[in-house]
Amino acid sequence: MNFTINQLDFEKGDGLIPVIVQDDNTNKVLMLGYMNAEALQKTIKEKRVTFFSRSKQRLWTKGESSGNFLNLISIAKDCDDDTILAKVNPVGPVCHTGADTCFEETNITDNFLLHLESVIQDRRDNPSGKSYTTSLFKKGLNKVAQKVGEEAVELVIEAKDNDKDLFMGEAADLMYHYLVLLAAKKYTLTEVIDVLKSRHK
C-alpha cells in the first residue's frame, strides 16, 4: 500500500471514492465499486474487498452472499488521491449475472497454477470444514511439510516405471502439496519464480 487513508480525498465524492478492481493474475479489469473510509479499513484488515453499497447504504463485502470473494493482493491510490486500484485474486465470477467481469468480458488466466494458488490461499484464510486443503492447514506446518516429502518419494518411485498416468498423478499431487506448503509459509509461487529468474543468466 503506497498511501495512508488520511491522504485520500473522500470529500470530493461526498465521502466515497471509486475503486477499480483488477485481477492480479490476468490484469483484466473486473469491476468498479465505491468505498468510504470504513470500507477501506475493513478491506485492508480482512484482505477481502469491501465496498460501500450506494443502493443498500451499508458496507458490503463482495461475495458475502455468493462466496465469490475478491481476495486483496495489493492496493494503491492514483496521483490525485481520489481513486483506488485494488488488485485481487477473485474466487469465482465477479458479476452478479454470473459473468467473469462486470463488463461482460471473459477473464481467463493462462496460468492455472496461479489460480490454484489463489484457491489454496482462500482455504487457508477462510477455513471450510469440508475442504481437504483446510484440513491440511489445521494439521500444522510440520504435517504439511511431511506430506510434501511423502509425495516427492512417491513421484520418485513412479519415475522408475513407465506408467504415464501414475507418474502424472503423483506429479500433480506433489505440485498441489508444494503450493499448500508455500501458502502455509505465507510465501507465493511468484516469489519462487522471481528466484528462478534471478538465476537465469
C-alpha positions as CSV (number, residue, x, y, z in Angstrom):
1,M,0.0,0.0,0.0
2,N,1.6,3.3,-1.1
3,F,-0.5,5.6,1.0
4,T,-2.3,6.2,4.3
5,I,-6.1,6.5,4.5
6,N,-5.8,10.1,5.6
7,Q,-4.1,11.0,2.3
8,L,-7.3,10.2,0.3
9,D,-9.7,12.8,-0.7
10,F,-13.1,11.4,0.3
11,E,-14.8,14.8,0.3
12,K,-14.6,15.1,-3.4
13,G,-17.0,12.2,-3.8
14,D,-19.3,13.1,-0.8
15,G,-17.5,10.6,1.4
16,L,-17.0,7.9,-1.3
17,I,-14.0,7.1,-3.5
18,P,-14.1,5.0,-6.7
19,V,-12.3,1.7,-6.7
20,I,-11.1,0.0,-9.8
21,V,-10.8,-3.8,-9.2
22,Q,-8.2,-5.6,-11.3
23,D,-7.3,-9.3,-11.5
24,D,-3.7,-9.6,-10.2
25,N,-3.0,-12.6,-12.5
26,T,-4.6,-11.6,-15.8
27,N,-4.6,-7.8,-15.4
28,K,-8.2,-7.8,-16.5
29,V,-10.4,-5.0,-15.0
30,L,-13.2,-6.8,-13.2
31,M,-15.5,-4.1,-11.8
32,L,-15.8,-0.6,-10.4
33,G,-17.1,0.0,-6.9
34,Y,-17.0,2.6,-4.2
35,M,-15.5,2.7,-0.7
36,N,-15.8,5.0,2.3
37,A,-13.0,5.2,4.8
38,E,-14.6,2.4,6.9
39,A,-14.9,0.1,3.9
40,L,-11.3,0.7,3.0
41,Q,-10.2,0.0,6.6
42,K,-12.2,-3.3,6.6
43,T,-10.7,-4.3,3.2
44,I,-7.1,-3.7,4.4
45,K,-7.7,-5.5,7.7
46,E,-9.5,-8.6,6.3
47,K,-7.7,-8.8,2.9
48,R,-11.1,-9.1,1.2
49,V,-12.6,-6.3,-0.8
50,T,-15.5,-4.5,1.0
51,F,-17.4,-1.7,-0.7
52,F,-20.0,0.8,0.4
53,S,-23.2,-0.1,-1.3
54,R,-24.9,3.1,-2.5
55,S,-28.2,1.2,-3.0
56,K,-28.2,-0.6,0.3
57,Q,-26.5,2.3,2.2
58,R,-24.2,-0.1,4.1
59,L,-20.9,-1.8,3.9
60,W,-20.9,-4.8,1.5
61,T,-18.2,-7.4,1.3
62,K,-18.1,-8.7,-2.3
63,G,-19.1,-12.4,-2.1
64,E,-20.8,-12.3,1.3
65,S,-23.8,-14.0,-0.3
66,S,-22.3,-15.8,-3.3
67,G,-19.0,-16.9,-1.8
68,N,-17.3,-15.2,-4.8
69,F,-14.9,-13.1,-2.7
70,L,-12.2,-10.7,-4.0
71,N,-9.1,-11.6,-2.1
72,L,-6.9,-8.5,-1.8
73,I,-3.3,-8.7,-3.2
74,S,-2.4,-5.0,-3.3
75,I,-3.9,-1.6,-3.2
76,A,-2.7,1.8,-4.5
77,K,-4.0,5.3,-4.9
78,D,-3.9,7.5,-8.0
79,C,-2.0,10.7,-8.4
80,D,-5.0,12.9,-7.4
81,D,-5.6,10.9,-4.2
82,D,-9.2,10.3,-5.3
83,T,-9.2,6.9,-6.9
84,I,-8.0,3.5,-5.7
85,L,-6.7,0.5,-7.7
86,A,-7.3,-2.8,-5.9
87,K,-5.5,-5.9,-7.3
88,V,-7.2,-9.1,-6.3
89,N,-7.5,-12.8,-6.8
90,P,-11.2,-13.4,-7.5
91,V,-12.9,-16.5,-6.2
92,G,-15.4,-17.3,-8.9
93,P,-17.2,-15.0,-11.3
94,V,-17.3,-11.3,-10.3
95,C,-20.6,-10.0,-11.8
96,H,-23.9,-10.8,-10.2
97,T,-25.1,-12.0,-13.6
98,G,-22.5,-14.9,-13.4
99,A,-20.1,-13.3,-15.9
100,D,-16.4,-13.2,-15.2
101,T,-16.4,-9.4,-15.1
102,C,-19.0,-6.6,-14.9
103,F,-18.0,-5.6,-18.4
104,E,-19.1,-8.9,-19.9
105,E,-15.5,-9.9,-20.7
106,T,-14.0,-13.3,-20.3
107,N,-11.4,-13.4,-17.6
108,I,-9.2,-16.4,-18.4
109,T,-5.9,-16.9,-16.6
110,D,-3.2,-18.6,-18.7
111,N,-1.6,-19.9,-15.6
112,F,-3.8,-22.4,-13.8
113,L,-1.2,-22.8,-11.0
114,L,-1.7,-19.1,-10.0
115,H,-5.5,-19.7,-9.9
116,L,-5.0,-22.9,-7.8
117,E,-2.7,-21.0,-5.5
118,S,-5.4,-18.4,-5.0
119,V,-7.9,-21.1,-4.1
120,I,-5.4,-22.6,-1.6
121,Q,-4.8,-19.3,0.0
122,D,-8.5,-18.7,0.4
123,R,-8.9,-22.1,2.1
124,R,-6.0,-21.0,4.5
125,D,-7.6,-17.6,5.3
126,N,-11.2,-18.8,5.3
127,P,-11.4,-22.4,6.5
128,S,-14.1,-24.7,5.3
129,G,-14.9,-27.8,7.2
130,K,-15.4,-29.9,4.1
131,S,-12.1,-28.8,2.4
132,Y,-9.2,-31.2,2.3
133,T,-6.9,-28.2,1.9
134,T,-8.3,-26.7,5.1
135,S,-7.7,-29.9,6.9
136,L,-4.0,-29.8,5.9
137,F,-3.6,-26.3,7.3
138,K,-5.2,-27.4,10.5
139,K,-2.6,-30.1,11.0
140,G,0.2,-27.6,11.1
141,L,3.3,-26.7,9.1
142,N,5.2,-29.9,10.1
143,K,2.5,-32.2,8.8
144,V,2.2,-30.2,5.5
145,A,6.0,-30.4,5.0
146,Q,5.9,-34.1,5.8
147,K,3.2,-34.6,3.2
148,V,5.3,-32.9,0.5
149,G,8.2,-35.2,1.4
150,E,5.9,-38.3,1.1
151,E,4.5,-37.1,-2.3
152,A,8.1,-36.5,-3.5
153,V,9.1,-40.0,-2.6
154,E,6.0,-41.4,-4.4
155,L,6.9,-39.5,-7.5
156,V,10.4,-40.8,-7.5
157,I,9.1,-44.4,-7.2
158,E,6.7,-43.9,-10.1
159,A,9.6,-42.3,-12.2
160,K,11.2,-45.7,-12.3
161,D,8.3,-47.3,-14.2
162,N,6.7,-46.4,-17.5
163,D,3.2,-45.8,-16.4
164,K,2.5,-42.2,-17.5
165,D,-0.9,-41.9,-15.8
166,L,0.5,-42.9,-12.4
167,F,3.6,-40.7,-12.8
168,M,1.5,-37.6,-13.8
169,G,-0.9,-38.3,-11.0
170,E,1.9,-38.2,-8.4
171,A,3.5,-35.2,-10.1
172,A,0.2,-33.3,-9.7
173,D,-0.1,-34.5,-6.1
174,L,3.4,-33.1,-5.4
175,M,2.7,-29.8,-7.1
176,Y,-0.5,-29.3,-5.1
177,H,1.0,-30.1,-1.8
178,Y,4.0,-27.9,-2.6
179,L,1.6,-25.0,-3.2
180,V,0.0,-25.7,0.2
181,L,3.4,-25.6,1.9
182,L,4.2,-22.3,0.2
183,A,0.8,-20.9,1.5
184,A,1.4,-22.3,4.9
185,K,4.7,-20.4,5.0
186,K,3.0,-17.3,3.6
187,Y,5.1,-17.3,0.5
188,T,3.9,-17.3,-3.1
189,L,4.7,-19.0,-6.3
190,T,5.6,-15.7,-7.8
191,E,8.4,-15.3,-5.3
192,V,9.8,-18.6,-6.3
193,I,9.6,-17.7,-9.9
194,D,11.5,-14.5,-9.1
195,V,14.3,-16.5,-7.6
196,L,14.4,-18.7,-10.7
197,K,14.5,-15.6,-12.9
198,S,17.4,-14.2,-10.9
199,R,19.3,-17.4,-11.5
200,H,18.6,-17.4,-15.2
201,K,21.6,-15.7,-16.8
